[in-house]
Amino acid sequence: MKAAYVSAVIIIIVIAAFFFLSQSKQQQETYSVSPEGIVTYTNRLSAQFRVVSESMEGDTIVKRVEFESRGGAISGVLRIPKSTVALPAFVILPGATVPAGTNLEQDLNKLGFITLGLDQRGVGQTKAQPASIQEDFVAFLNSNEPAHHKMFYDALRAVDILEGLPEVNKDKIYTGGESMGARFAIMAAAVEPSVKGVLAISTSGFGFEQMQDRGQREFVRSIDPDNYITKLAGRPVIFIHGDEDPVIPIAMGRALFEKAQGPKEFMEVKAKGHGYGPQEMFPVISQKLEGWK
């Protein structure tokens, strides 16, 4: 009788241990790159952040925040317009070398959107370093996680943070950005179904589809919005591009736009600069984002 009891207890312990390990395995965050070159981070854990400082700008609460992301401390600016109801929100990724707190974020606040802009790796107050394309390519060939993929993850974590804020309308979370930042905004939205749309300013794909070297081709595909844009089918994408952009020619922007499945709009504005120009582009986003509120 005693032996039978002991056996039963052992069986229960084994079953419980198996169940616990199975659950832990299911909940473990994983990073992978598909054969098609699509980067995914599954089973992301709940997002935690800390407020570094807080101030008021008119009717907008401005918080400098920081969160951990793939071995780095990512800094950002969370801007929350005063409201009695939950508001739509954007994760905003500025262009290369540009810190958070951009004119785009401030103008989106004027339109009634919460924004979380990031200091991307190597920029502003973020305590995490980027890597060159060559360094990342070597890491990729050695089955290590490139910094460009980690920047992709940073954007996903920002989405997770917005989803956890009571001030945010969880059904109206978007990503947006300028230049390189818009590339990451497209990629993050492509693999995160909770993102409802993308605002892409002065951006394009790489246009390297005919690369001969297999390793280079697979790496570039993993960081190229050309490879992700079709996965946004059914969700709106708005492209805005200056007609005389000196950094990314408008023809390159249109080439990426053509790959999008829709709904989509390409807005060409009279502008000689690169990135978001408030004077030329604010009237456009004011009109086009009205249905996103």
C-alpha angles and dihedrals in degrees: 000000000000092000091051090051092050091048091051091050091050091050091051091050092049092049091048092049091049091050092048093049091047091051092046091050092050091050096046113113113241135195121204144157116217123223086257090058098254114147116216135180109196131191094020111193122236112289119247126190139168130221111237097182140350135204142154127249105187105298094345125096110218119200128181104214136182133200138175117251128171095328097320138094107236119202125205146164117242113198119190119184115215110265142151092218135052111274135214113256143206133207102215122202113192123212123273113301092008117120126218121273095070130168087253092060093048093048091050088053089055088056092053101263127132111226134202108191120188133218094222120220112299093017134102117325098344111123097210129089130226125219134225120261089251093051091048091048090055090048090050093051089052091052092250125135111263120222089241088062090049089054087054087054092049088062091050091052089052088055089051091052092052090049089058097052118099090213092062127087098229091206093059109052118138139175126224142163151149128262109321090007091058089055090058090043090057093046095048093048091047093062099032111071093192089070106093101196147343134238108203119187126189095343142127144171122265097251093217098130094128098057110142101206108085096210093050091045093052093047095048091048089056092060100031119102088208085073095049106037097087090059088070091069110143094023121092122254122189118196121196120186136169113239092228100037105163096199106042111022114229090240089065090051091051091050090059091044091055090059092056114101098213175224082156143147132194114205116194114197132187102255137131098198133081122247130007115351108189096202094052101031108034093076088053097051091043090060102034097046095050090097092050095066 
